[in-house]
Amino acid sequence: MPDFNAKADIYKVEFKSAAGHRPIAPSKPIRSGTVAEGVRWIMAKRPDDRKTYFVTVALEAGFLKGELRYRDIEDISRRADFPQK
């Protein structure tokens, strides 16, 4: 069972245009909190903007990976056990 209260950091994907629009890892998170807070914050964004964020979380939180991309975030937000508030 995943831990929605686990600490999570939100990052915005940045692109390096000089190298052909390849993504580069940002240096520091733009927001921190729980997984549930991060998922709700991202899902409140416009649909096109949601794809530009990702969440990092400890593997011990039970999400099977340490980096959650948009598809993962969308799936988590639709889970029956996801806390809505």
Secondary structure, DSSP 4 states (H G I P E B T S, - for coil): ---TTSEEEEEE-EEEGGGTSEEE--SS-SEEEEHHHHHHHHHTS-HHHHTTEEEEE-GGGSSSSSEE-HHHHHHHHT-TTS---
